[in-house]
Amino acid sequence: MKPIRFSREEIADIKARLRPYFRDELEMELRDLPAEMLIDFLAREIGPYFYNRGLYDAQAIVSQMSEQVSEAIAGLERS
């Protein structure tokens, strides 16, 4: 599987979201390098779980839509 990579803009947004959490919940100041290391770790170690969940959800939607299409086609059958 290809590694999960984020753009500079995405990393900046993620850091902006992590900092208040660390400050408010953990009473810690999260600086740039540790934040980027944490993001890399999460992407590498936990990201695949989120990615796979997204795939499973997408597969369920495609399956549901395929069933609806099959039903619609069956409704067009002539006797």
Secondary structure, 3 states (H helix, E strand, C coil): CCCCCCCHHHHHHHHHHHHHHHHHHHCCCCCHHHHHHHHHHHHHHHHHHHHHHHHHHHHHHHHHHHHHHHHHHHHCCCC
